[in-house]
Amino acid sequence: MLNAEFEGVKEIYKTNTIKVPSPIVFGNTDYGAFIILEKLNFGGYSDGELYGKKLASMHKCYNPNGKYGWKINNTIGATLQPNNECDTWAEFWDKYRLGHMLDLCKRDGAEFGKKETQVRDKVISILEKHKFEGPSLVHGDLWSGNQATLSNGEPVIFDPAIYYGDPEVDIAMTFLFGANGKKFYESYYNEMGGQKEGFEIRQTIYNLYHILNHYVLFGGGYLQQSYNMIDKILSW
C-alpha cells in the first residue's frame, strides 16, 4: 500500500503541473514499511482559478502507451484497486472498477439480482459512446479531504489513488461530498475546452464506484445509496 502511495505521488510530481508533497523515500523494515513525504503548511486563501488550471494541466498528461489503468495496483481507502491495463475505457471501468466493487459488495452481503447485469451493460453502452482525448493521469480519490491550499496560496492535492483514465472521474468526485467553488470549474473547463455532453450521468456512474467502496469499508446506509444510484443509471 505504501509503495503504491509513493509511486502515485511520484507519478504526479514528475508532471510538474499541480503541487503534491514531494516524494522523498519509501522503504521496508523487519516490522513494516514507511514512506516519507514533504511536510506541507496548509491555510492559504483558495485560488479556484489557479487550481482549475493546474488540475487541467495534470489531466493533459496522457499514458505514453495509450492504455487505461496503471503499471501497478493500489488502494482506494483500504480497498484493493486493480489497475490492469486495457485498450478501452469501457472495458477498464466495467472489469476493474464497477465489476470489481460489485463483487466485493456481494462478498459482504449485498444483493443486486438482475440489476447487476443490467447496470453493467448500461454503463458499458454509455462509456463506449463517450469520447475524450485519451487516458489521462487522474488523482483517483479527489474528494474535499484530499485537496487543500498552502499557506502561500498554491493549490495542492495529496493521498492519490492514481491511474490513467477519463479525467471526469476526478471532477465527478469533487461533487460527492460537497463541491469546489464556481471559479474552479469555470477555469478547469476553460482549459479543457468545455464540459462534455452527458457528464451528469457519468458523474453518477463514477461516483457509484466510491459509494460502493464506502459500503465495503463502512457498511450502513451506503448500500441503499448505491441502490438508488443504480436505479438512476438504469432510468437514463
Helices and strands as residue ranges (DSSP letters): H 2-13, E 23-28, E 33-37, H 48-59, E 74-76, E 79-81, H 89-93, I 94-98, H 99-107, H 114-129, E 136-138, G 144-146, E 147-149, E 155-157, E 163-165, H 168-174, H 182-192, H 199-218, H 222-234
